[in-house]
């Protein structure tokens, strides 16, 4: 067994005993099992698959790094979304994209409002000079 820890900057996503990990690095996909040599890889955005007992679990990961040292496997990524099935993972990713898109739209509206306010203040300043 290996101890898999997947972490974002602000939280632990998972900390579990696993028998196998499949991930995608910059040089392609790879599989880690308990007797695999120590290993380091940059991760590409994609799906990290890990197996607990006989059950598959999934984590969608952003860019990051994976380090295997002995029985410890540490994964550090900027963003991760966990799902027990691919269908659940897809639903969570779609929900997160919708939230992100809504935040981006709100940010654009606020930015346009600030730009308009700045332009009006600049014009007022020019008139009073």
MARBA-3410 file (N, C-alpha, C, O; in Angstrom, 1 decimal):
129
0.8,-1.2,0.0,0.0,0.0,0.0,0.9,1.3,0.0,2.0,1.3,0.5 ~ 0.3,2.3,-0.6,1.0,3.6,-0.6,0.1,4.6,0.1,-1.2,4.5,0.1 ~ 0.6,5.6,0.7,-0.1,6.7,1.3,-0.2,7.9,0.3,0.8,8.5,0.1 ~ -1.4,8.1,-0.3,-1.5,9.2,-1.2,-2.1,10.4,-0.5,-3.1,10.3,0.1 ~ -1.4,11.5,-0.7,-1.9,12.8,-0.2,-2.0,13.8,-1.4,-0.9,14.0,-2.0
-3.2,14.3,-1.7,-3.3,15.3,-2.7,-3.7,16.6,-2.0,-4.7,16.6,-1.3 ~ -2.9,17.6,-2.3,-3.1,18.9,-1.6,-3.2,20.1,-2.6,-2.5,20.1,-3.6 ~ -4.1,21.0,-2.2,-4.2,22.3,-2.8,-3.5,23.2,-1.9,-3.2,22.9,-0.7 ~ -3.2,24.5,-2.3,-2.5,25.4,-1.4,-3.3,25.6,0.0,-2.6,25.8,1.0 ~ -4.6,25.5,0.0,-5.3,25.8,1.2,-6.0,24.6,1.9,-6.5,24.7,3.0
-6.0,23.4,1.2,-6.6,22.3,1.8,-6.1,21.0,1.3,-5.5,20.9,0.2 ~ -6.4,19.9,2.1,-6.0,18.5,1.8,-7.3,18.0,1.0,-8.4,18.0,1.5 ~ -7.0,17.5,-0.2,-8.1,16.9,-1.0,-8.4,15.4,-0.6,-9.5,15.0,-0.5 ~ -7.3,14.7,-0.5,-7.4,13.3,0.0,-6.2,12.9,0.7,-5.1,13.3,0.4 ~ -6.3,11.9,1.6,-5.2,11.3,2.3,-5.7,9.9,2.6,-6.3,9.6,3.6
-5.2,9.0,1.7,-5.8,7.6,1.7,-4.7,6.6,1.4,-3.7,6.9,0.7 ~ -4.9,5.4,1.9,-4.0,4.2,1.5,-4.5,3.7,0.2,-5.7,3.4,0.0 ~ -3.6,3.6,-0.8,-4.0,3.2,-2.1,-3.1,2.1,-2.6,-2.0,1.9,-2.1 ~ -3.6,1.3,-3.6,-2.8,0.2,-4.2,-2.2,0.6,-5.6,-1.2,0.0,-6.0 ~ -2.8,1.6,-6.2,-2.3,2.0,-7.5,-2.7,3.5,-7.8,-3.7,3.9,-7.4
-1.8,4.2,-8.5,-2.1,5.5,-9.0,-1.7,5.7,-10.4,-0.7,5.2,-10.9 ~ -2.6,6.2,-11.2,-2.4,6.5,-12.6,-2.6,8.0,-12.8,-3.6,8.6,-12.5 ~ -1.6,8.6,-13.4,-1.6,10.1,-13.6,-0.9,10.4,-14.9,-0.3,9.6,-15.6 ~ -1.1,11.7,-15.3,-0.4,12.1,-16.6,0.6,13.2,-16.3,0.2,14.3,-15.8 ~ 1.8,12.9,-16.7,2.9,13.9,-16.6,3.2,14.6,-17.9,2.5,14.3,-18.9
4.1,15.4,-17.9,4.5,16.1,-19.2,5.0,15.2,-20.2,5.0,15.5,-21.4 ~ 5.5,14.0,-19.8,6.1,13.0,-20.7,5.1,11.9,-21.0,5.5,10.9,-21.6 ~ 3.9,12.0,-20.6,2.9,11.0,-20.8,2.3,10.4,-19.5,2.7,10.8,-18.4 ~ 1.4,9.4,-19.7,0.8,8.8,-18.5,1.8,7.8,-17.8,2.7,7.3,-18.5 ~ 1.6,7.6,-16.5,2.4,6.7,-15.8,1.5,6.0,-14.7,0.5,6.6,-14.3
2.0,4.9,-14.3,1.3,4.1,-13.2,2.3,3.9,-12.1,3.4,3.5,-12.3 ~ 1.8,4.1,-10.8,2.7,3.9,-9.7,2.0,2.8,-8.8,0.8,2.8,-8.6 ~ 2.9,1.8,-8.4,2.4,0.8,-7.5,3.4,0.8,-6.3,4.5,1.4,-6.4 ~ 3.1,0.1,-5.2,3.9,0.3,-4.0,5.4,0.0,-4.2,6.2,0.6,-3.5 ~ 5.8,-0.9,-5.0,7.2,-1.2,-5.2,7.9,-0.4,-6.3,9.1,-0.7,-6.6
7.2,0.6,-6.8,7.8,1.4,-7.8,9.0,2.2,-7.2,8.9,2.6,-6.0 ~ 10.0,2.5,-8.0,11.1,3.3,-7.5,10.6,4.7,-7.2,9.6,5.2,-7.6 ~ 11.4,5.4,-6.3,11.1,6.8,-6.0,11.0,7.6,-7.3,11.8,7.3,-8.2 ~ 10.1,8.6,-7.3,9.8,9.2,-8.6,9.3,10.6,-8.4,8.6,10.9,-7.4 ~ 9.6,11.5,-9.3,9.1,12.8,-9.3,8.6,13.2,-10.7,9.3,12.8,-11.7
7.4,13.8,-10.8,6.9,14.2,-12.1,6.1,15.5,-12.0,5.3,15.6,-11.1 ~ 6.3,16.3,-13.0,5.4,17.5,-13.2,4.1,16.9,-13.7,4.1,16.0,-14.6 ~ 2.9,17.4,-13.3,1.7,16.9,-13.8,1.0,17.8,-14.7,1.1,19.1,-14.5 ~ 0.4,17.3,-15.7,-0.4,18.1,-16.7,-1.9,18.1,-16.1,-2.3,17.2,-15.4 ~ -2.6,19.1,-16.5,-4.0,19.1,-16.1,-4.7,17.9,-16.7,-4.5,17.6,-17.9
-5.4,17.2,-15.9,-6.1,16.0,-16.3,-6.7,15.2,-15.1,-7.1,15.9,-14.1 ~ -6.8,13.9,-15.3,-7.5,13.1,-14.2,-6.4,12.2,-13.6,-5.7,11.4,-14.3 ~ -6.4,12.3,-12.3,-5.6,11.3,-11.5,-6.5,10.2,-11.0,-7.5,10.5,-10.4 ~ -6.2,9.0,-11.3,-6.9,7.8,-10.9,-6.2,7.1,-9.8,-5.0,6.9,-9.9 ~ -6.9,6.8,-8.7,-6.2,5.9,-7.7,-7.2,4.8,-7.3,-8.4,5.0,-7.3
-6.6,3.8,-6.8,-7.4,2.6,-6.5,-7.2,2.3,-5.0,-6.1,2.1,-4.5 ~ -8.4,2.2,-4.3,-8.5,1.9,-2.9,-9.2,0.5,-2.8,-10.3,0.4,-3.2 ~ -8.4,-0.5,-2.4,-9.0,-1.9,-2.4,-9.2,-2.2,-3.9,-8.2,-2.4,-4.6 ~ -10.4,-2.4,-4.3,-10.7,-2.6,-5.7,-11.5,-1.5,-6.3,-11.9,-1.6,-7.5 ~ -11.8,-0.4,-5.6,-12.6,0.7,-6.1,-11.7,1.8,-6.7,-10.7,2.2,-6.2
-12.1,2.3,-7.9,-11.4,3.4,-8.5,-12.0,4.7,-8.0,-13.2,4.8,-7.8 ~ -11.1,5.7,-7.8,-11.5,7.0,-7.5,-10.8,8.0,-8.4,-9.7,7.7,-8.9 ~ -11.4,9.2,-8.5,-10.8,10.1,-9.5,-10.7,11.5,-8.9,-11.5,11.9,-8.1 ~ -9.6,12.2,-9.3,-9.4,13.6,-9.0,-9.0,14.3,-10.2,-8.0,14.0,-10.9 ~ -9.8,15.4,-10.6,-9.4,16.2,-11.7,-8.4,17.2,-11.1,-8.6,17.8,-10.1
-7.2,17.3,-11.7,-6.1,18.1,-11.2,-5.7,19.1,-12.2,-5.7,18.9,-13.4 ~ -5.3,20.3,-11.7,-4.6,21.3,-12.5,-3.1,21.0,-12.5,-2.7,19.9,-12.1 ~ -2.4,21.8,-13.1,-0.9,21.6,-13.1,-0.4,21.4,-11.7,-0.9,22.0,-10.8 ~ 0.6,20.6,-11.6,1.2,20.4,-10.2,2.4,19.5,-10.3,3.0,19.3,-11.3 ~ 2.7,18.9,-9.1,3.9,18.0,-9.0,3.5,16.8,-8.2,2.8,16.9,-7.2
4.0,15.7,-8.6,3.9,14.4,-7.8,5.2,13.9,-7.4,6.2,13.9,-8.2 ~ 5.3,13.6,-6.1,6.6,13.0,-5.6,6.3,11.7,-4.9,5.5,11.7,-4.0 ~ 6.9,10.6,-5.3,6.8,9.3,-4.6,8.2,9.1,-3.9,9.2,9.1,-4.6 ~ 8.1,8.9,-2.6,9.3,8.6,-1.8,8.9,7.5,-0.9,8.2,7.7,0.1 ~ 9.4,6.3,-1.1,9.1,5.1,-0.3,7.6,4.8,-0.6,7.2,4.7,-1.7
6.9,4.7,0.5,5.4,4.4,0.4,4.6,5.7,0.4,3.3,5.6,0.3 ~ 5.2,6.9,0.5,4.5,8.2,0.4,4.4,8.7,-1.0,5.4,8.7,-1.7 ~ 3.2,9.1,-1.4,3.0,9.8,-2.7,2.3,11.1,-2.4,1.2,11.2,-1.9 ~ 3.1,12.2,-2.6,2.6,13.6,-2.3,2.3,14.2,-3.7,3.1,14.3,-4.6 ~ 1.1,14.8,-3.8,0.7,15.5,-5.0,0.3,16.9,-4.6,-0.6,17.1,-3.7
0.9,17.9,-5.2,0.6,19.3,-4.9,0.1,20.0,-6.2,0.8,20.0,-7.2 ~ -1.1,20.5,-6.1,-1.7,21.1,-7.3,-2.4,22.4,-6.9,-2.8,22.6,-5.8 ~ -2.6,23.3,-7.9,-3.3,24.5,-7.6,-4.8,24.3,-7.4,-5.4,24.9,-6.5 ~ -5.4,23.5,-8.2,-6.8,23.2,-8.1,-7.1,21.7,-8.3,-6.4,21.0,-9.1 ~ -8.0,21.1,-7.5,-8.4,19.7,-7.7,-9.9,19.6,-7.3,-10.4,20.2,-6.4
-10.5,18.6,-8.0,-11.9,18.3,-7.7,-12.0,16.8,-7.7,-11.6,16.1,-8.6 ~ -12.5,16.3,-6.6,-12.6,14.8,-6.3,-14.0,14.3,-6.7,-15.0,14.9,-6.5 ~ -14.0,13.1,-7.3,-15.2,12.4,-7.6,-15.0,10.9,-7.4,-14.0,10.4,-7.8 ~ -16.0,10.2,-6.9,-15.9,8.7,-6.8,-16.2,8.0,-8.1,-15.7,6.9,-8.3 ~ -16.9,8.7,-9.0,-17.1,8.1,-10.4,-16.8,9.2,-11.4,-16.7,10.4,-11.1
-16.6,8.8,-12.6,-16.4,9.8,-13.7,-17.6,10.7,-13.9,-17.4,11.9,-14.2 ~ -18.8,10.1,-13.8,-20.0,10.9,-13.9,-20.1,12.0,-12.8,-20.4,13.1,-13.1 ~ -19.8,11.6,-11.6,-19.8,12.5,-10.5,-18.8,13.6,-10.7,-19.0,14.8,-10.4 ~ -17.6,13.2,-11.1,-16.5,14.2,-11.4,-16.9,15.1,-12.4,-16.7,16.3,-12.3 ~ -17.5,14.7,-13.5,-17.9,15.5,-14.6,-19.0,16.6,-14.1,-18.9,17.7,-14.4
-19.9,16.1,-13.3,-20.9,17.1,-12.8,-20.3,18.1,-11.9,-20.6,19.3,-12.0 ~ -19.3,17.7,-11.0,-18.6,18.7,-10.2,-17.8,19.7,-11.0,-17.8,20.9,-10.6 ~ -17.2,19.2,-12.0,-16.3,20.1,-12.9,-17.2,21.1,-13.6,-16.9,22.3,-13.6 ~ -18.4,20.6,-14.1,-19.3,21.5,-14.8,-19.8,22.6,-13.8,-19.9,23.8,-14.2 ~ -20.2,22.2,-12.6,-20.6,23.1,-11.6,-19.6,24.2,-11.3,-19.9,25.3,-11.2
-18.3,23.7,-11.1,-17.2,24.6,-10.8,-17.0,25.6,-12.0,-16.7,26.8,-11.7 ~ -17.0,25.1,-13.2,-16.9,26.0,-14.4,-18.0,27.0,-14.4,-17.7,28.2,-14.7 ~ -19.2,26.6,-14.1,-20.3,27.6,-14.1,-20.0,28.7,-13.1,-20.3,29.9,-13.3 ~ -19.6,28.3,-11.9,-19.3,29.3,-10.8,-18.2,30.2,-11.3,-18.2,31.4,-11.1 ~ -17.1,29.6,-11.9,-16.0,30.4,-12.3,-16.4,31.4,-13.4,-16.0,32.5,-13.4
-17.2,30.9,-14.3,-17.7,31.8,-15.4,-18.6,32.9,-14.9,-18.4,34.1,-15.3 ~ -19.4,32.6,-13.9,-20.2,33.7,-13.3,-19.4,34.7,-12.6,-19.6,35.9,-12.7 ~ -18.3,34.3,-11.9,-17.4,35.2,-11.3,-16.6,36.0,-12.3,-16.4,37.2,-12.1 ~ -16.2,35.4,-13.4,-15.6,36.2,-14.4,-16.5,37.2,-15.0,-16.0,38.4,-15.3 ~ -17.7,36.9,-15.3,-18.7,37.9,-15.8,-18.9,39.0,-14.8,-18.9,40.2,-15.3
-19.0,38.7,-13.6,-19.2,39.8,-12.6,-18.0,40.7,-12.5,-18.1,41.9,-12.4 ~ -16.8,40.1,-12.6,-15.6,40.8,-12.6,-15.5,41.8,-13.8,-15.1,42.9,-13.6 ~ -15.9,41.3,-14.9,-15.9,42.1,-16.2,-16.8,43.3,-16.0,-16.5,44.4,-16.4 ~ -18.0,43.1,-15.4,-19.0,44.2,-15.2,-18.4,45.2,-14.3,-18.5,46.4,-14.5 ~ -17.8,44.8,-13.2,-17.2,45.7,-12.2,-16.1,46.5,-12.9,-15.9,47.7,-12.7
-15.2,45.8,-13.6,-14.1,46.5,-14.3,-14.6,47.5,-15.3,-14.1,48.6,-15.3 ~ -15.6,47.2,-16.1,-16.2,48.2,-17.0,-16.8,49.4,-16.3,-16.6,50.5,-16.7 ~ -17.4,49.2,-15.1,-18.0,50.2,-14.3,-16.9,51.1,-13.8,-17.0,52.4,-13.8 ~ -15.8,50.5,-13.3,-14.6,51.3,-12.8,-14.0,52.1,-14.0,-13.6,53.3,-13.7 ~ -13.9,51.5,-15.1,-13.3,52.2,-16.3,-14.2,53.4,-16.6,-13.6,54.5,-16.9
-15.5,53.2,-16.7,-16.4,54.4,-17.0,-16.3,55.5,-15.9,-16.3,56.6,-16.3 ~ -16.3,55.1,-14.7,-16.1,56.1,-13.6,-14.8,56.8,-13.7,-14.8,58.0,-13.5 ~ -13.7,56.1,-14.0,-12.4,56.8,-14.1,-12.5,57.8,-15.3,-11.9,58.9,-15.2 ~ -13.1,57.4,-16.4,-13.2,58.3,-17.6,-14.0,59.5,-17.3,-13.6,60.6,-17.7 ~ -15.1,59.3,-16.6,-15.9,60.5,-16.2,-15.2,61.4,-15.3,-15.2,62.6,-15.5
-14.4,60.9,-14.3,-13.7,61.7,-13.4,-12.5,62.5,-14.2,-12.2,63.6,-13.9 ~ -11.9,61.8,-15.1,-10.9,62.4,-15.9,-11.5,63.6,-16.7,-10.9,64.6,-16.8 ~ -12.7,63.4,-17.3,-13.3,64.4,-18.1,-13.7,65.6,-17.2,-13.5,66.8,-17.6 ~ -14.2,65.3,-16.0,-14.5,66.4,-15.1,-13.3,67.2,-14.7,-13.3,68.4,-14.6 ~ -12.2,66.5,-14.5,-10.9,67.1,-14.1,-10.5,68.0,-15.2,-10.0,69.2,-15.0
-10.6,67.6,-16.4,-10.1,68.4,-17.6,-11.0,69.6,-17.8,-10.5,70.7,-18.1 ~ -12.3,69.5,-17.5,-13.2,70.7,-17.6,-12.9,71.7,-16.5,-13.0,72.9,-16.8 ~ -12.5,71.3,-15.4,-12.2,72.3,-14.3,-10.8,72.8,-14.3,-10.4,73.7,-13.5 ~ -10.0,72.4,-15.2,-8.6,72.9,-15.3,-8.5,74.2,-16.0,-7.4,74.7,-16.2
END
